[in-house]
Amino acid sequence: MRILFSLLSGLLFGGGLFISGMTDTSKVQGWLDIFGAWDPTLAFVLGGAIVPMFFAWRLTGGRRPVTAAQFPPQPPVKIDPRLAIGSLLFGAGWGLAGLCPGPAIASLGYGGLFHWVFFAAMLAGMWLTPYILRTVAARQGA
């Protein structure tokens, strides 16, 4: 049952990204181009995700999810250098390429070579991150 809900959620999410145009790299880069050909439509997509999630966190108290024993806890608000640097790298990559992980996966079905290269680089970055963090921590401890 959980796998079925996961599949349906992923299809809904990917379909939403495709229909809203968020798999189009020029759409995302247009959102970031505030002094040029600015395209504000991403604000509506973001609002369409943030507003329902805000209410979902408020309304889940005391309820049980359909496919799990409990809802995941709300993440703590802890801004540290690791979060700040990760956010900067994520934002820089998003701005340069016009893709983040969700749209990158959704765009593989129609995207061309650029999307596959981006996806491969994204996976390599995810795979290398623990090694890089261990190396940095070892050098700071030395």
N, C-alpha and C positions, 0 to 999 in steps of 0.2 A: 504494500500500500504506500509506504514511504517513497519507494523508487518511482511509483506512478505519479505521486504528487510532485516529486522533484522534476520528473520529465515534463509534466504539464506546466509547472511553474517556469522552467527554463524555456519551453516553447513560447509561453505567453510573454516572458521578458524579451526574448529575442525578436519575437514578432512586433512587440511594442517599440523596440529600438529601431527595427527596420521601417515600420510605418511612420514613426516620428522623424525619420531622417538622421538619426544619431549614428548610423553606420556610414554616413557620408562625411568624409573627412573635411570637405570644404564647409559644411554646415557648422561643425564644431569650431573650425578655425575662424569662421565668420563671427561666431559668438565672442571670440577672444579679440577680434579686431575692432576695438571700441572707437578708434580714431579714423577708421576707414569704412569699409562696407559692412557695418555692424549688423548682425542678424540676431535679434533678441529671442528667437523661438526656443532656444535651449532653456531659457528661464522657465518657460511653461512646462517643459519636460521635467526639469529639476523639481519644480513646484508640485507636479503631478506625482512625484516620488516621495518628496519630503513631507508634504502635508498629510497624506494618508498614514505614513509611518509614524508621524507625531501622535496621531490619534490612536493608532494601533498600540503603541507603547503605553498610552494612558488607559486604554480599555482592557488590556489583557490581565490586569491584576486579579488574582483569584480564579482565573479560567485555566483550562487545560487544552493544549493543542491537540489536533486530531491524530497526528502521527508521532508524537513524542510524549515523554513523561511530563515535561515542563518546558516553558519558554526559556530561551537563553537569557541570562541576566543582561541588563543594560550595561554597555561598556563603561568603564570609569573614564572620567575626564582627566587625563593626565597628559599634559603637553611637555614632552622632553625633547632633547636634541634629536633622538632617533626618529620621533614622529615628525618634527619640523623638517629634517633633511629628507625623509621619505616623501613628505608632502611636496617639497620643492622639486624633487626628482620626478615624481608622478606628474605634477603640473607642467613641468618643462617637456616631458615626453608627450603628454596629452596635447600641449600647444603645438609642438613641432610636427607630430605625426597626425594629430586629429583623431586619435583612437585611444581608448582605455580598454581594460580587459573584456568587459561585456560586449561592447560593439566590435572589438577585434575578433572575438569568437563568432559573433553573429554574421560578420562580413565575410567569413571564409567561404561561404556557399556561393557567393557571386563575385567576390573581390578580385582577383588577379594576383599577380606575383607580389605586389607591394604588401598586400594583406597577409600573405603567407610568410613573407620575410619578417614583417612586424611580429606576427604570432610566434615565430621561431625565436626571435630576439627576446620577446616577453618571457617565454618559457625558460630561455637560458638565464635571464636575469633572476627569475624566481628560483631557479636551481642554484645559482651562484650566491645568492644573498646570504644564506646561512654560513657559507664558507667565508665570505667577506666579513660578516659580523664577528665570527670567531677570530679571524686574523686581526681585526681592529682591536677587539677586547684583549687579545694576547699581547699586542704591542703596547696597549695602555697599561697593562698590569706589569710589564717588564721594566 
